Amino acid sequence: MKEIRYVSADEAVAAVRSGDHIHLGSVASVPHILIDALVRRADAGEVEDLHFHHFHTEGAAPYSDPRYSGIFFEQGFFVGPNVRANVNAGYADYLPIHLYDTQRLYRSGAMKLGAAMVQVSLPDENGMVSLGTSVDCSPAAIETARVRIAVVNPNVPFAYGDLISLEAFDYLVSDDTPLYTKEYSEPSETDVLIGRNCAELVQDGACLQMGIGSLPNALAAQLTGHKDLGIHTEMFADGVLDLIRKGIITGKNKRIDTGKIVASFLLGSADVYSFIDRNPDVLMKDIGYVNNPWTISRNPKVTSINSATEVDLTGQVCADSIGTRMFSGTGGQLDFVRGAAMSEGGVSMIALASRTKKGMSKIVPTLHQGAGVVTPRADVQWVVTEYGHVNLFGKSLQERARLLISIAHPDDREALDRAAFERFGPHWRVVKV
């Protein structure tokens, strides 16, 4: 049996070399004790040109800080609030990629990792550990990195799914820092209306993907009259717990992982983390499984609900930027849009408020200059706002425009109608939908 030894964080990161690409465990389970040790090496002038890759992270992010320019370079797969300003100022960067493909980036050798740094649970009787709240693409990183470092933390829940042997790691570091938690704001009146409109499209027995935040929580609150829902989603939070405890989420109609709640990472309250700990009804798995559109499609009635920053009159969806300013990332939106489309009886929705908090329409004649198309118009099915829902599948450009205008804010519809007339010409007004 391989000898595994516990060392200090400083001893573990001494194995990191200048020029290395480093994978970080993400979201609630970032190994901050190792990052802090790398900062000490950087301050001592011992290392430079380190590239960091991860899903979004919670907490301090010195790897994007301007004062470490030339030493650390953030190249995350998603832009969270803790790095957003530095990404848009050019001190850090964003690597556009569908979440399903993140593991392939590592496993294919397209990106060679010098180090994988993750947090894991206490081992079970067989020496296996769980990646807990953040499996994401970490299994691929552990498989392919030159150096594998695990922070063993009793606060990481032992979640079933894809477990890792302690022998897979070169260094173990002990830490008992609590995981990051997040409390979500109460849904707004607009969120409630959008949630209600989304819920009308959810069938009994549907298999849901609906993310985290106030809007998914608002949707969950509207599903209390549904039956036998299932969960196969890249992430979830507190919103689904009430549905599980009320017996509304049973997973009995799923064809794969029947009766199981399947996810790859999560962020929420300590209640969520406790819920997945040694819970045989929850599987936390590799993003290469969870977000594979073919895997998603194997369940019937897959229903995906994703958000957007804006939608143009032809149905193009921007969800990662505001103009040229990066806001988040591609995420797994298209993974699930396409998986739902291939599912028997599947439904995909893009749900958004009709206006921004500043009163600007989110349904626009054309996407803002520099905006990224996360979901192409050819992939879009339902678009939902607080004013209703419309199905763009099988609709022409002019038909789409008329449908989208019908669910825009009433005060914006006249301007959008004029923009459509300018685009489509005199026949615009005789289009019937």
PyMOL commands that set and color helices and strands:
alter all, ss='L'
color gray80, all
select helices_A, chain A and resi 9-13+32-43+62-64+66-68+84-88+99-107+138-144+166-168+189-199+214-221+239-245+270-276+287-290+293-297+333-342+377-379+397-406+410-424+426-430
alter helices_A, ss='H'
color red, helices_A
select strands_A, chain A and resi 21-24+50-53+72-76+93-94+115-120+128-129+147-152+164-165+171-174+207-209+230-232+235-236+261-263+265-266+282-284+302-306+310-312+317-318+321-322+325-326+347-351+363-364+382-385+388-391
alter strands_A, ss='S'
color yellow, strands_A
deselect
rebuild
show_as cartoon
